[in-house]
Amino acid sequence: MLTSSAIIDAITISGTAAFAISAVFAASEKHGDIFTILVLGMITAVGGGTLRDCILDVPVFWAQDLSYIYIACVSAIGGFLFYPLLKTKWINTSYLYIDAFAIAMFGIQGTEKAWGLGFGLPIAPVILGVITAVGGGIIRDVLLQRPSLLLTKELYAIPVALGCTLHVFVLDFAPEFSELSAVISSLLIIYLRHLSIQRNLSVPNWAILSNNK
């Protein structure tokens, strides 16, 4: 019988792998070699959490548990070796949903870590939750000199911000429901990503700055 801890561990492993594999897709645009993909895979997988821990001035999480690095390395190399298979539609869609679970869980984890340390309450936990979820991908895109998802209409960071904000609201006003809030906030992020993936839901035009005269 699966326990909640086992489920969380499974999502953590899957999420870390999904982040690392995303580096394969990104690096393919630049014809990156296997070493480039290995480095980018690690950066994408642990970059957001590393930034969060540096800001919080606490030990970096992967230095205490190197399994994150091992998972990222294996996933990046596996993605490189099986890249033609990964390009098939159903695998690519599955990856997007695994990634949605990952950003949801890591975002909420980052929020709870900052909240537990009393860091910059109540706003900073939301910011650090978003950084945890999308920071690695932003670093990857900067290194590859490609447009970040933050510069597109796709709903990626916004769902994380909304989910983290909801969780912080509950942590502040009804902390006794924090566990339920973590689940609901994660589901909100996943659902919004689902709408983006399947329904092409994006940022509305009125919320986008335009230079049209």
N, C-alpha and C positions, 0 to 999 in steps of 0.2 A: 504493500500500500504506500502510495506516495505521500510524503509529508510536505508541509508548506516550505520547509527548509530545502527539501530536495527539488521542489518546483522552482524556488528562487535560484538555486544553484544551476539548474538546467537553463533557465532564462539568462542567467549571467554568462554562462559558457556560450550559449547561442548568440547572445548580443555581442559579446567580445569578438566572436568569430565573424559575425555579420559586419562589424565595423572594420575588421582587418580585411575582409574580402572586398569591401567597398573600395579599398585602395587599388585593387586589381582593376576594377572598372575605370577608376579615375586615371591610373597610370597608363592604361591601354591607349588613351587618347594621345599620350606623349611617347608611345612606344618604349615604355620603361622596361629595364631588364629585371632579372629576378632579385638582385640585391636591392635595387630601388624599391621594388614592391615589398620586400621584406621590411625595409626601414619604414616605408610609408604605412604598412600594415600595423606595425607596433605603435607608431605615432597616432594613427587614427583611433586605435583601440583604447589606448591609455592616456592620450593627450588631454582630453577634457578633465578627467579625474586628477591628472597631475597638476593642471592649472588650478583646479579647485583646492587641492591640498596645499599648494604653495601659497595661495591667497590666505587660506586658513592658518598657515604656519603650523601644520601638523605633519607627521611622517607620511611620505607619499605611499599610497595604498599598495602599489605593486612591488615596492621594495620589501614589504612585509609578507607578500604572497606572490611569488614569481610565477604562479600558475597562469596569471593574466598574460604575462609575456610569452610563456610557452604556447598558450592557446592562440595568441595573435600570430606568432611565427608559423605554427603549423597551418593555420587557416590561410595566411597569405601565400605560403608556398603551395598549398593545395589549390588555392584559387588560380595561381599561375599555371600549374600543371593541367588543370581541368577547365581552363578559361573557355574553350569552345563549347563545352557542355553548359557552363554557367550562362552563356548568352541565350540559351533557349528560353522561350517566353515563360513557361510555368516555373522554371527554377528562378528566373529573375523576379517574378511576382512573389514567390515564396520568400526570397531574400528581402524584398521590400517589407513584408510583414514581420519577418524576424527583426529587421532593423527597427520597425515601429515599436515592437515589444521592448527592444533594447533602449531606445531613447526614452521611452516611458519609464522603465524601471530605473535607469541610471539617473534620469532627471529627478525623480522622486527621492532616490537615495541621496543625491547631492543636496537636495533641499533639506532632508531630515538631518544630514550630517552637520550642515551649517546651523540649523535650528538647535540641535542638541548642544552645540558649542556656544550658543548665544551670540552668534556673530551677526552684527548689523541688523538685528531684528527690527521690523518684520520684512524689509525689502531684500536684504542681501541673500537670504536663503533662496529666493526665487531666481535671482541673478546667477547664483552659483549652481542651482539646479539646471538652468539652461546651459551654462558653461560646461557642466559635466556631460550633458547629453550631446552637444553639438561642437564643443571646442576642438576635439580631435579632428573632426571633418574640416573645420575651418583652417586649422594649421596645415592639413594635407593639401587643401586647395591653394593656399598661399604658396606653399613650396612648389606646387605644380604650375603655378601662375595660371590657374583656371578660375572662372567665375564661381564664387561661393554660392551655396543655396540661399544664403541670406540676401543675395542680390537678385533673386528670382521671385516670381509670383507664387511659387510652390509653397504650400503650407508645411513647414518643417519645424522651424524654431517656435513659431507662434503657438501650435498646439502644446508644446512643452511648457511655454511660458504660462499658458492658461491653466494647464494641469497643476503646475507648481504653485501658482497663485491660489487656486482652490485649496490645495493642501495646506498652504500657509494659513489661510483664513480659518480652516478647521483647527489647526495646531494652536492658533492664537485664541480662538473663542470657544472651542469645544474639544480640548485635547483628549478627552476620554474616548472620542471617536477617531483617533488618529489612524488606527489600523484600517478601519473601514474607509477612511478618507484616502489612504494610500492606494487602496484598490480602485476606488471610484475615480480618483484623479488619473491613475494610470490608464484606466479604461477610456476616459475622456480623450487622452492623448492618442491612444490607439484608434479610437473611432474617427477622430478628425483626420488622422493619417489615412485611414481606410477611405474616407470620402475623397481625399486628395488622390489616392492611388486609383480608385475605381470610378469616381465621378468627376475627376479633374477639378475638384474644388480648389480654388486658389484665392489669393488676395484680390478683393474687388478693385476695379479700375479707379474708383473714387478715392481709394486709400493709397494710390501710387502717385508719386511726384512725377510730373511730366514737364518736358521743356518745349512742348508744342506751342507755337504762337497762335 
